Amino acid sequence: MMAKFKIGQKVKINPISDAQKEYYPWGWVDEMNNYVGQILTISGYVTEQYPDYNRYQECYTVKENDWTWSHMNLSNYEKE
């Protein structure tokens, strides 16, 4: 499967619902809310599957923090 984002690419963190946060791959912590709306830089891919998660989730790490982010709330950022 091809990755949606590339290392070094800028992405925007989009808001998700509380229900999505409850089942977020690799977990959602309250501090992640501080990054919603911000532009971050992809630094890596998470290749292992989340334990007890029955389907593949495309997840990434970013340069600006230590959390794992799912593709479901990332979007490509292009300077306006």
JOTANOR-V192268 format. One record per residue. N is the residue number from 1. RES is the residue in one letter. PHI is phi in radians with two decimals (* if undefined). PSI is psi in whole degrees, 0 to 359 (NA if undefined). NEAR is the number of other C-alpha atoms within 12 Angstrom. Layout:
n:N res:RES phi:PHI psi:PSI near:NEAR
n:N res:RES phi:PHI psi:PSI near:NEAR
//
This chain:
n:1 res:M phi:* psi:134 near:8
n:2 res:M phi:-1.46 psi:138 near:8
n:3 res:A phi:-1.24 psi:144 near:18
n:4 res:K phi:-1.27 psi:326 near:22
n:5 res:F phi:-2.13 psi:155 near:30
n:6 res:K phi:-1.90 psi:154 near:21
n:7 res:I phi:-1.05 psi:134 near:19
n:8 res:G phi:1.63 psi:347 near:20
n:9 res:Q phi:-1.29 psi:141 near:25
n:10 res:K phi:-1.49 psi:134 near:24
n:11 res:V phi:-2.31 psi:154 near:35
n:12 res:K phi:-1.79 psi:137 near:27
n:13 res:I phi:-1.52 psi:118 near:30
n:14 res:N phi:-1.72 psi:151 near:24
n:15 res:P phi:-1.20 psi:152 near:23
n:16 res:I phi:-2.32 psi:164 near:23
n:17 res:S phi:-1.31 psi:164 near:15
n:18 res:D phi:-1.07 psi:324 near:13
n:19 res:A phi:-1.11 psi:318 near:10
n:20 res:Q phi:-1.14 psi:323 near:15
n:21 res:K phi:-1.11 psi:323 near:21
n:22 res:E phi:-1.09 psi:327 near:14
n:23 res:Y phi:-1.96 psi:22 near:20
n:24 res:Y phi:-1.13 psi:131 near:27
n:25 res:P phi:-1.02 psi:134 near:30
n:26 res:W phi:1.21 psi:6 near:25
n:27 res:G phi:1.54 psi:147 near:20
n:28 res:W phi:-2.00 psi:128 near:25
n:29 res:V phi:-1.95 psi:151 near:19
n:30 res:D phi:-0.94 psi:326 near:13
n:31 res:E phi:-1.11 psi:338 near:12
n:32 res:M phi:-1.16 psi:334 near:24
n:33 res:N phi:-1.01 psi:330 near:20
n:34 res:N phi:-1.15 psi:342 near:15
n:35 res:Y phi:-1.69 psi:351 near:26
n:36 res:V phi:-1.07 psi:129 near:21
n:37 res:G phi:1.61 psi:349 near:18
n:38 res:Q phi:-1.54 psi:162 near:23
n:39 res:I phi:-1.80 psi:123 near:25
n:40 res:L phi:-2.17 psi:169 near:31
n:41 res:T phi:-2.00 psi:124 near:28
n:42 res:I phi:-1.09 psi:129 near:35
n:43 res:S phi:-2.04 psi:345 near:24
n:44 res:G phi:-3.05 psi:172 near:26
n:45 res:Y phi:-1.93 psi:145 near:27
n:46 res:V phi:-1.73 psi:113 near:24
n:47 res:T phi:-1.64 psi:337 near:17
n:48 res:E phi:-1.41 psi:153 near:17
n:49 res:Q phi:-1.50 psi:143 near:18
n:50 res:Y phi:-1.08 psi:133 near:20
n:51 res:P phi:-1.01 psi:138 near:13
n:52 res:D phi:1.11 psi:17 near:11
n:53 res:Y phi:-1.81 psi:119 near:14
n:54 res:N phi:-1.47 psi:4 near:10
n:55 res:R phi:-2.49 psi:159 near:11
n:56 res:Y phi:-1.14 psi:136 near:17
n:57 res:Q phi:-2.18 psi:128 near:27
n:58 res:E phi:-1.42 psi:113 near:28
n:59 res:C phi:-2.19 psi:155 near:31
n:60 res:Y phi:-2.38 psi:158 near:37
n:61 res:T phi:-1.86 psi:158 near:30
n:62 res:V phi:-2.23 psi:157 near:32
n:63 res:K phi:-1.17 psi:327 near:21
n:64 res:E phi:-1.45 psi:348 near:21
n:65 res:N phi:-2.73 psi:179 near:20
n:66 res:D phi:-1.79 psi:8 near:19
n:67 res:W phi:-1.51 psi:162 near:28
n:68 res:T phi:-1.75 psi:130 near:33
n:69 res:W phi:-2.01 psi:137 near:43
n:70 res:S phi:-1.49 psi:149 near:39
n:71 res:H phi:-1.04 psi:338 near:29
n:72 res:M phi:-1.12 psi:338 near:26
n:73 res:N phi:-2.17 psi:26 near:31
n:74 res:L phi:-1.98 psi:142 near:32
n:75 res:S phi:-2.38 psi:152 near:26
n:76 res:N phi:-1.06 psi:136 near:23
n:77 res:Y phi:-1.93 psi:127 near:20
n:78 res:E phi:-2.16 psi:131 near:11
n:79 res:K phi:-1.03 psi:138 near:9
n:80 res:E phi:-1.55 psi:NA near:3
//
